[in-house]
Amino acid sequence: MPFALCLNSSFLGVFAHAGFVAGLEERALRPRQLAGASAGAVIAALAATGRSGREIFALLRAADLRSLFFEAGAPLRAAGAALGVRGVTGALRAPRAEKLMRDWFGEARLEELHDPTLRIAVTNVTTARGLAADHGKVWEYVLASCAVPGVFAAREIDGQRYVDGGFADPEPIGAWLGDAAIPEILLHRIDRRDGRVRPPTLGWIVDQGRVAMGAQLAEARAALLRHTGQRLQIVETRTRPPRIGWPLSARDRARFEADAEDRFEAGRRSAAQVSLPSTG
């Protein structure tokens, strides 16, 4: 049975999403179309360009993702962004992240990917519209989809500015609604809620905003799905994000890597919950 796979927006949710892709592969389940927002965009793009779930996990571990969050001048730019200084939209300009995306995706373009196809959710702040991009350079739109406002500077593509896709559409399944070629839509959702009350962090606030937006969109789309005859299956992986820690701490690095392994395995186990008509 043909199906489409959407990977939701979730701060540093790349490891759990990679595990979910690996778990699907172990069951010989391969989507015809892919879409993702933010962390989900990274993994969807890596899968769409031919990497297996375990290959993706190896790339993530080799990339030292912690280093992307430490950059000279970041505290000053963070203050500028908070104070509304014109032209300062985030603490991190992300040169390392840009190099990483270029290395991973090269000159691949969204419109050239057909098996599976790929859509990347971004938020166009120039036009104040969400977009599930299906044309353009993969690396540019993946990086834009991850540009959390205040943390990463907005990305410019063809004269327009874009930020994190999770703000406009954290679960970008809209393009598939009413598509007769996609009877089954599978959504992998990373859920960080565990009922415990903690002091708020920026990552937590961002995730809560995405959860709120996703919930509202999900309600509207559920109503539409009742009319299209398509089935939406939501599989949740409950896990907290890996802890970034300090850049030069060997202990924090080891803890981050252990967390990453745990999140990957949690996502892989979640794939066992998937039930498609062809698999029972």
Secondary structure, DSSP 8 states (H G I E B T S, - for coil): --EEEEE---TTTHHHHHHHHHHHHHTT---SEEEEETHHHHHHHHHHTT--HHHHHHHHHHTTGGGGG--TTHHHHHHHHHHT-TT--EEE--HHHHHHHHHHHTT-BGGG--TTEEEEEEEETTTTEEEEE-SSBHHHHHHHHT--TEEE--EEETTEEEE-GGGT-SS--GGGTT-TT--EEEEEEEE---S------HHHHHHHHHHHHHHHHHHHHHHHHHHH--EEEEEEEE--------TT-HHHHHHHHHHHHHHHHHHHHHGGG---TTT-
